């Protein structure tokens, strides 16, 4: 399916049909003719004067109506300024074709957006998201290299032609221009504009074209992501550095949750870091807005598998911000151990790894929760947590926080605010200043994949900090992508401010 060109005429009611005016004129002429044919003789002059007077009155009345119509049309024109006029055939009178002039009934805001240069398809689908902004021109930026690849988007490093500033361009792809894809994009833009925090990526602008259905989101360029830094063999974080990163991450999450926003795809590759040590949470493509007073049916097909909480694997469609806290716990452990904590290849394997380390929920929890996939995934025998034994070398305060965040029961994970005031951040060594963090060469997940591919070609993979070679691991590409494509996916309600738009997660 092709895109909708913004050059298409905008058609809508009300209609002003010339055929009606022609019919009215004909009625006037016919009535006058009848009057002229009535009577004769000495009263002819008197009647002629009367006819002329009637015609004059009719003419004046018609001019008044015309002036009134002109005023109404002028008001309509102002309300819909800049909209295109559409000519369409509208029947015939006496065998002659007529046409009606249609004035667009789009809202004034949408009209202004089209005048400003936004494509009509984008203004119609995401008018609220782009309200008050002007589109950026594609020729204002020069693409330099691809730095990221996701399920729904591609990220490039680019240069602002005018200023020379380096930026990141996120190209949003649409699946055959399906409405659901546009709605996801619209929601991401809306959420990014709502959030305002130093540890959250700020949307700087949108590049679009009247002739193309692709759009680019413009962001500040960040040199690293945590996935790239963690996978680098030469980098090992100290406890103070981990505290610095975690403090910034939890501050970003706290801001999101206070505004009712669930990220739903927190993972190391979506957490960016610049050369000044500032961490920023990115990629809100799967984010959603919580409405406590509305009953929401959410999809469980969110969050990358390695960072997905057990309740989502079990098929929960009624959950809250605690899903983000589980993912934060996974990232926390990853920073400390230098590799992802749960690397399952399937949902069954992932859940088994979770229960084996964190323990399985008690029977009361299974009965109360009524998960759709509980019968399929519930273990025959309960698991006890082995987390403290496995990570006994961690500081006790770190273990306490990880244990809280990785609770298999969502209510026990606490909040981002409670995590920020936990003992972990209030004991020595304290979190270092971001500016004191080392300056690393650019490191992103895509760089880590290139390094892994190169090691595989050499016939072995080196273990960090050792000279031991072990069997090559499977590529993590497929495992790192969100497993959110399913024909059995639950219908989810997308919220745009106060607008409710039903869409299916695909």
HUTA-V733897 format. One record per backbone hydrogen bond with DSSP energy under -0.5 kcal/mol. CO is the residue of the C=O (numbers start at 1). NH is the residue of the N-H. Records with the same first field share a line. If there is no record, write none. Layout:
CO=NH / NH
This chain:
3=5
5=8
9=11
14=103
15=17
16=18 / 101
17=20 / 21
18=22
19=23
20=24
21=25
22=26
23=27
24=28
25=29
26=30
27=31
28=32
29=33
30=34
31=35
32=36
33=37
34=38
35=38
40=43
41=44
43=47
44=48
45=49
46=50
47=51
48=52
49=53
50=54
51=55
52=56
53=57
54=58
55=59
56=60
57=61
58=62
59=63
60=64
61=65
62=66
63=67
64=68
65=69
66=70
67=71
68=72
69=73
70=74
71=75
72=76
73=77
74=78
75=79
76=80
78=81
80=83
86=88 / 102
88=100
91=98
93=96
96=93
98=90
99=18
100=88 / 102
101=16 / 103
102=86 / 104
107=111
108=112
109=113
110=114
111=115
112=116
113=117 / 118
114=117
119=123
120=124
121=125
122=126
123=127
126=130
127=131
128=131
130=133
136=208
137=140
138=141
140=161 / 162
141=143
142=159
145=157
148=155
152=173
153=150
154=171
155=147 / 148
156=169
157=144 / 145
158=167
159=142 / 161
160=164
165=160
166=221
167=158
168=170 / 219
169=156 / 171
170=172 / 217
171=154 / 173
172=215
174=176
175=178
178=181 / 182
179=183
180=184
181=185
182=186
183=187
184=188
185=189
186=190
187=191
188=192
189=193
190=194
191=195
197=200
199=281
202=204 / 220
205=218
206=136
207=216
209=212
210=6
212=209
215=172
216=207
217=170 / 219
218=204 / 205
219=168
223=443
224=273
225=229
226=230
227=231
228=232
229=232
232=235
234=236
238=242
239=243
240=244 / 432
241=245
242=246
243=247
244=248
245=249
246=250
247=251
248=252
249=253
250=254
251=255
252=256
253=257
254=258
255=259
256=259 / 261
257=260
260=262 / 290
262=288
264=303
267=270
268=226 / 227 / 271
270=272 / 282
271=226
272=280
273=224
274=277
278=274
280=272
281=201
284=287
288=262 / 290
291=294
294=296
296=298
297=493
300=302
304=307
305=308
309=312 / 313
310=314
311=316
312=315
314=373
317=298
320=323
321=324 / 325
322=326
323=327
324=328
325=329
326=330
327=331
328=332
329=333
330=334
331=335
332=336
333=337
334=338
341=343
346=350
347=351
348=352
349=353
350=354
351=355
352=356
353=357
354=358
355=359
357=386 / 387
362=365 / 366
363=367
364=368
365=369
366=370
371=374
373=377
374=378
383=360
386=390
387=391
389=392
391=394
395=399
396=400
397=401
398=402
399=403
400=404
401=405
402=406
404=407
408=410
409=412
410=413
411=414
415=419
416=420
417=421
419=422
422=425
423=426
424=427
433=436
434=437
438=440
443=225
444=447 / 448
445=449
446=450
447=451
448=452
449=453
450=454
451=455
452=456
453=457
454=458
455=460
456=459
461=470
463=466
468=463
470=461
476=480
477=481
479=306
481=305
482=484
484=486
486=489
490=505
492=494 / 503
493=495
494=496 / 501
495=497
496=499
499=496 / 501
500=502
501=494
503=492
